[in-house]
Amino acid sequence: MEKNLKFDLLSEISNNLVKYIFASIIIFKIIGFLIKMIEKQYIQDKTYKIPENYNINDIEIFNDDNYNSIIAGSNITYKYSDNQFKKIKAFGGKKVILLIDRYEEKNPVFLPLEIYSITSKDKDIYYYAMALVVNILDKLIDKYEDITGSIPSPNQYKNRPIRIEVAYINAGGLAGHGFSGMAAGPEFLRQFYNSCVKFLQDNNNLPRINHVYTYELMRNYIIPWKFTDILDYRLEGYSKEGTIFVSNYDKKLDYGWVNQGFVNVAGALISTSIEPKIGFSYHGKNLDEFCNGMEYNLDQYLNGNYKWEDVFTYQRLPWDEYSTLDNIYSGLLIRLWKNYGKNDFLKRFWSLLNNDGLRRRTPYNYFFVYNNINKEDYLDKYSFEEYQSDRKLNMQTAVENFYIICSYAAKNNMYDYFKNTLRFTPRDEAKEFANQLLTS
């Protein structure tokens, strides 16, 4: 009996010891997990070095407990509540002001915790990393204005015309054409900010701007009445196999693909002129890899047995229905940029958009000029829908405009390239117009 009691006691002690050991292991694992989480939120090595060729301008820091978002859609937050974006922390540069939704201030998931505690008094690695983010965005805006010759309508806040809202939105990024500002989710800022931290810790690492910033801010400079009206055209349908659009939604997307081709890549190309040099990131790809992906679709067309009208008049690409027409125009812009002077090419391209003769060739106006029709008489007699249905002439004119501008930007009449390589034939008067511009 006594032996059984001793055995039961030892067994109970043994079982409890196992439980304590098991509980201790779990506790240590939890502590280890918490330490790792803290390490993710705080930089362990706070030493930094600013290279001599870098002049990081100071930024102003603001808190606002009653901010109203300006970019359509950016008031949609993590909990999809309309009032969560009222509290913001702002970092102001020369033209840009970065506005961060403070919803996650006490329990951050996406953004490093130290971002919420950055002050102008403590100019540590956190401060300089954020200042570098804002400085680079300011430089990007300067380059956009220089190359496009345009300044979008401002959205002033704290005397800065360009708001970049960091909030929980239902899209990768949001922006408008012709007016300044954008919104994007916090993950993009986290990547950008962390790359600036790594650069300050080791100057061999370049700060890397995320594609979402070059993309959405570029949209501000693709001004419809200056750019889209001259270069875009309505498509024939969804894909070559089905010349009609497959849904009402697709029908709404039968316009704007040249526009989108420039939005995709022009900002990324312009960013290469920022000094000192910066890096670029698109889903883990650098700029060369990103450009190669766009040029791939152009090469698929050039190396395939396709006619221009089989590809450039439909939304979807025949070799990949998940890719759209804008990808070819992106690839074409990259190819011309590489071969004809890079950002000098882009600057000459944009400069011609103000040409009076070219503006008289907008697809809408040119329909009447080419057919010697009085616009008012025509619209009195026929419906606007009948005019819009004459897509072929409008497509021809828009692409001829693209050919004329590219010729001027390249300082070379590209008639042979468009006819023989791209398999699009400009009319004689478009060829002559390009010649006149090049010799004037």
C-alpha positions in Angstrom: 0.0 0.0 0.0 2.8 2.4 1.0 4.7 1.5 -2.2 1.6 2.4 -4.3 1.3 5.7 -2.5 5.0 6.5 -3.2 4.5 5.4 -6.8 1.4 7.6 -7.3 3.3 10.6 -5.7 6.3 10.2 -8.0 4.0 9.8 -10.9 2.1 13.0 -10.0 5.4 14.9 -9.6 6.6 13.5 -12.9 3.5 14.5 -14.7 3.5 18.0 -13.2 7.2 18.4 -14.1 6.4 17.5 -17.7 3.5 20.0 -17.7 5.8 22.7 -16.3 8.5 22.0 -18.8 6.0 22.0 -21.7 4.5 25.2 -20.4 8.0 26.8 -20.1 8.8 25.8 -23.7 5.6 27.5 -24.9 6.3 30.6 -22.8 9.8 30.8 -24.2 8.5 30.4 -27.7 6.0 33.2 -27.1 8.7 35.4 -25.7 10.9 34.6 -28.7 8.0 35.4 -31.1 7.4 38.7 -29.3 11.1 39.6 -29.5 11.1 38.9 -33.2 8.0 41.1 -33.6 9.7 43.9 -31.7 12.8 43.5 -33.8 10.6 43.9 -36.9 9.2 47.1 -35.5 12.4 48.6 -34.3 15.8 49.0 -36.1 18.4 47.4 -33.9 21.4 49.2 -35.4 20.7 52.9 -35.3 24.0 54.0 -36.7 23.9 55.7 -40.1 25.9 57.5 -42.7 24.8 60.1 -45.2 27.0 60.1 -48.3 28.8 63.4 -49.1 26.9 63.6 -52.5 23.5 63.4 -50.7 21.9 66.6 -49.4 18.9 65.4 -47.4 16.6 68.4 -47.0 14.7 68.8 -43.7 11.1 68.0 -43.5 8.2 69.4 -41.4 6.1 67.1 -39.3 2.5 67.6 -38.5 -0.3 65.9 -36.6 -3.9 66.5 -37.6 -6.9 65.0 -35.8 -9.5 66.2 -38.3 -8.1 65.5 -41.7 -10.5 65.0 -44.7 -9.0 62.7 -47.4 -9.0 64.3 -50.9 -8.2 61.4 -53.2 -11.4 59.5 -54.1 -11.5 56.2 -52.4 -8.6 56.8 -50.0 -11.0 57.2 -47.0 -11.6 53.5 -47.1 -9.5 52.2 -44.2 -8.5 48.9 -42.6 -12.0 48.5 -41.1 -13.7 50.3 -44.0 -14.8 53.1 -41.7 -15.4 56.6 -43.1 -14.0 58.3 -40.0 -10.8 56.5 -39.4 -8.8 58.7 -41.7 -9.5 61.8 -39.6 -6.2 61.3 -37.6 -3.1 61.6 -39.6 0.7 62.2 -39.2 2.1 64.2 -42.1 5.7 64.7 -43.4 6.0 67.8 -45.6 8.8 68.4 -48.1 9.1 71.2 -50.8 6.0 70.2 -52.8 5.0 66.8 -51.5 3.3 66.1 -48.2 3.0 62.5 -47.1 -0.1 61.8 -45.0 -0.3 58.7 -42.9 -3.5 57.3 -41.5 -2.9 56.9 -37.7 -5.3 54.0 -37.4 -2.5 51.6 -36.6 -0.5 53.9 -34.4 -0.8 51.7 -31.3 -0.8 48.3 -32.9 0.9 48.5 -36.3 0.8 45.7 -38.8 2.2 47.2 -42.0 4.2 50.2 -41.0 7.3 50.2 -38.7 6.2 51.5 -35.2 9.0 54.2 -35.2 7.3 56.1 -38.1 4.6 57.3 -35.7 7.1 58.7 -33.2 9.5 60.5 -35.7 10.1 64.1 -34.6 12.1 67.0 -36.0 13.9 67.3 -32.7 15.4 63.8 -32.8 17.2 63.7 -36.1 18.1 60.0 -36.0 18.1 57.3 -38.7 14.2 57.2 -38.6 14.0 60.9 -39.3 16.5 60.8 -42.1 14.9 57.7 -43.7 11.5 59.4 -43.9 13.2 62.7 -45.0 14.8 60.7 -47.8 11.5 59.3 -48.9 10.0 62.7 -49.1 13.0 64.2 -50.8 13.0 61.6 -53.5 9.2 62.2 -54.1 10.0 65.9 -54.4 12.7 65.2 -56.9 10.4 63.0 -58.9 7.8 65.7 -59.1 10.5 68.2 -60.3 11.4 65.8 -63.1 7.8 65.3 -64.1 7.2 69.0 -64.4 10.4 69.5 -66.3 9.9 66.8 -68.8 6.1 67.2 -69.4 6.1 71.0 -69.1 2.9 70.6 -67.1 1.7 71.4 -63.6 -1.5 69.6 -62.6 -4.2 71.4 -60.6 -2.9 71.5 -57.0 -4.5 69.9 -53.9 -3.0 72.2 -51.2 -2.4 71.0 -47.7 0.0 72.8 -45.3 1.2 74.9 -48.3 2.2 71.8 -50.3 0.4 71.2 -53.6 0.8 67.4 -53.8 -0.8 65.1 -51.3 0.3 61.5 -51.0 -2.2 59.7 -48.8 -1.2 56.5 -47.1 -4.4 54.7 -46.1 -6.1 51.3 -46.3 -7.7 51.5 -49.7 -9.4 48.9 -51.9 -6.9 49.3 -54.7 -3.1 49.2 -55.2 -3.1 53.0 -55.8 -5.5 55.8 -56.7 -4.9 59.1 -58.6 -6.6 61.3 -61.1 -5.7 62.8 -64.5 -4.8 66.5 -64.6 -4.9 67.1 -60.8 -2.2 66.4 -58.3 -2.0 63.8 -55.6 -2.4 60.1 -55.1 -3.2 57.4 -52.5 -1.6 54.0 -51.8 -1.6 51.4 -49.2 0.9 51.3 -46.3 2.9 48.3 -47.6 4.3 50.4 -50.5 5.5 53.0 -48.0 7.0 50.3 -45.8 9.1 48.9 -48.6 10.2 52.4 -49.7 11.0 53.5 -46.2 12.9 50.3 -45.3 15.0 50.6 -48.5 16.0 54.1 -47.3 16.9 52.8 -43.8 19.1 50.1 -45.5 20.8 52.8 -47.6 21.6 54.9 -44.5 23.1 51.8 -42.8 25.0 50.7 -45.9 25.4 53.2 -48.7 25.9 50.4 -51.2 22.2 49.8 -51.1 20.2 52.3 -53.2 16.9 53.7 -52.0 14.2 52.0 -54.1 11.1 53.8 -55.1 8.1 51.5 -55.5 6.4 51.4 -58.9 3.1 52.6 -57.4 4.5 56.1 -56.8 5.9 56.5 -60.3 2.7 55.1 -61.8 0.0 57.0 -59.9 1.9 60.3 -59.8 2.5 60.0 -63.6 -1.3 59.8 -64.0 -1.5 63.4 -62.8 0.6 64.5 -65.8 -1.4 62.5 -68.4 -3.8 65.4 -68.9 -6.8 64.4 -71.0 -7.3 67.6 -73.0 -3.6 67.8 -73.7 -2.6 64.1 -74.2 -5.4 61.7 -74.4 -7.5 63.7 -76.9 -4.7 63.6 -79.4 -3.4 60.0 -79.0 -6.2 57.7 -77.9 -8.8 55.9 -79.9 -11.8 53.6 -79.5 -11.2 49.9 -80.0 -13.1 47.4 -82.2 -13.7 44.9 -79.4 -12.5 42.7 -76.6 -10.3 40.3 -78.6 -9.8 39.2 -82.2 -11.9 36.1 -81.6 -14.9 38.1 -80.6 -15.1 41.6 -82.1 -17.9 42.6 -79.8 -17.2 43.4 -76.1 -18.1 40.6 -73.7 -19.8 42.7 -71.1 -21.0 46.2 -70.5 -18.0 46.7 -68.2 -15.6 45.8 -71.0 -17.4 48.1 -73.4 -16.6 51.0 -71.0 -12.9 50.0 -71.3 -12.8 50.4 -75.1 -10.8 53.7 -74.8 -7.7 54.9 -73.0 -5.2 52.2 -73.7 -2.5 54.4 -75.2 -3.0 56.7 -72.2 -2.6 53.7 -69.8 0.6 52.5 -71.7 2.3 55.8 -70.8 1.0 55.7 -67.2 2.5 52.2 -66.8 6.1 53.2 -67.6 6.8 56.9 -68.3 7.2 57.8 -64.6 9.6 54.9 -64.0 11.7 56.0 -67.0 11.7 59.6 -65.9 12.9 58.5 -62.4 16.2 57.5 -63.9 17.2 61.1 -64.2 17.0 61.7 -60.4 20.3 62.5 -58.9 21.9 61.0 -56.9 20.7 57.8 -58.5 17.9 55.8 -56.9 16.6 52.2 -57.4 13.2 50.9 -58.5 11.0 48.1 -57.3 8.0 46.4 -59.0 7.0 43.2 -57.2 10.7 42.4 -56.5 11.8 43.4 -60.0 14.3 46.1 -60.7 13.8 48.6 -63.5 15.6 46.6 -66.2 13.5 43.5 -65.3 10.3 45.5 -65.3 11.1 47.0 -68.7 12.0 43.7 -70.2 8.6 42.3 -69.2 6.9 45.2 -71.1 9.1 44.8 -74.1 8.3 41.1 -74.2 4.8 41.8 -75.5 6.1 44.2 -78.1 8.5 41.5 -79.3 5.7 38.9 -79.4 3.9 41.2 -81.9 7.0 42.0 -83.9 8.1 38.4 -84.2 4.7 37.0 -84.8 2.5 36.7 -87.9 0.2 39.5 -86.9 -1.3 42.5 -88.7 -1.5 45.8 -86.9 -5.3 45.8 -87.0 -5.4 42.3 -85.4 -3.6 43.5 -82.3 -3.7 47.2 -81.8 -7.5 47.5 -82.2 -8.5 45.1 -79.4 -8.3 45.1 -75.6 -6.7 41.7 -75.1 -3.5 40.4 -76.7 -3.9 37.3 -78.9 -1.0 35.5 -77.3 -2.0 36.2 -73.7 -5.6 37.1 -72.9 -4.6 38.2 -69.4 -2.5 41.0 -71.0 -4.0 44.2 -72.5 -3.1 46.6 -75.3 -1.5 49.1 -73.0 1.4 46.6 -72.4 2.4 46.8 -76.0 2.3 50.6 -76.0 4.4 50.5 -72.8 6.9 48.2 -74.5 7.0 50.4 -77.6 7.6 53.6 -75.5 10.4 51.8 -73.6 12.1 50.7 -76.9 11.9 54.2 -78.4 13.1 55.7 -75.1 16.2 53.4 -75.1 17.0 54.0 -78.8 16.4 57.8 -79.1 17.8 59.7 -76.2 15.9 58.4 -73.2 14.4 61.3 -71.2 15.4 63.8 -73.9 13.0 61.8 -76.2 10.2 62.1 -73.6 10.8 65.8 -73.2 10.5 66.5 -76.9 7.5 64.1 -77.1 5.6 66.2 -74.5 6.7 69.5 -76.0 4.9 68.8 -79.2 1.5 68.1 -77.6 1.0 71.9 -77.6 1.5 72.2 -81.3 -1.5 73.9 -83.0 -1.2 71.9 -86.2 -1.2 68.7 -84.2 -4.1 69.7 -82.1 -6.1 70.3 -85.2 -5.4 66.6 -86.0 -7.2 65.3 -82.9 -9.4 62.3 -83.9 -12.5 64.3 -83.1 -11.6 67.4 -85.1 -9.8 65.5 -87.9 -12.9 63.6 -88.8 -14.5 66.8 -90.0 -11.3 68.3 -91.6 -10.5 65.2 -93.5 -14.0 64.8 -94.9 -14.4 68.6 -95.5 -17.5 68.6 -93.3 -18.8 71.5 -91.2 -19.0 70.1 -87.7 -22.2 72.0 -86.7 -24.0 71.0 -89.9 -23.0 67.3 -89.4 -24.1 67.1 -85.8 -27.4 68.8 -86.7 -28.0 66.2 -89.4 -26.5 63.1 -87.8 -26.3 61.8 -84.3 -23.1 61.9 -82.3 -23.2 58.1 -82.1 -22.9 57.9 -85.9 -19.8 60.0 -85.7 -18.3 57.8 -83.0 -19.0 54.7 -85.0 -16.5 55.8 -87.6 -13.8 54.2 -85.6 -11.3 53.4 -88.4 -10.7 57.0 -89.3 -10.3 58.0 -85.7 -7.9 55.1 -85.0 -5.9 56.0 -88.1 -5.6 59.6 -87.1 -4.7 58.9 -83.5 -1.9 56.5 -84.4 -0.6 58.9 -87.1 -0.4 61.5 -84.3 1.6 59.0 -82.3 3.9 58.5 -85.3 4.3 62.2 -85.9 5.2 62.9 -82.2 7.6 60.0 -82.0 9.3 61.2 -85.2 9.7 64.7 -83.7 10.9 63.3 -80.4 13.4 60.9 -82.1 14.6 63.7 -84.5 14.0 61.2 -87.2 11.1 60.5 -89.5 10.0 57.1 -88.4 7.7 56.4 -91.3 9.7 53.3 -92.3 9.7 51.9 -88.8 5.9 52.3 -88.4 5.2 50.9 -91.9 7.7 48.0 -92.0 8.3 47.1 -88.4 5.1 48.0 -86.7 3.0 47.2 -89.8 1.0 50.5 -89.6 1.0 52.8 -92.7 0.6 56.5 -92.1 -1.0 58.5 -94.9 1.1 60.8 -97.1 -0.1 64.0 -95.4 0.9 62.7 -92.0 4.3 61.8 -93.4 4.6 65.3 -94.8 3.5 66.9 -91.5 6.3 64.9 -89.7 8.8 66.1 -92.3 7.8 69.7 -91.9 8.2 69.6 -88.1 11.6 68.0 -88.5 12.8 70.7 -90.9 11.3 73.7 -89.3 
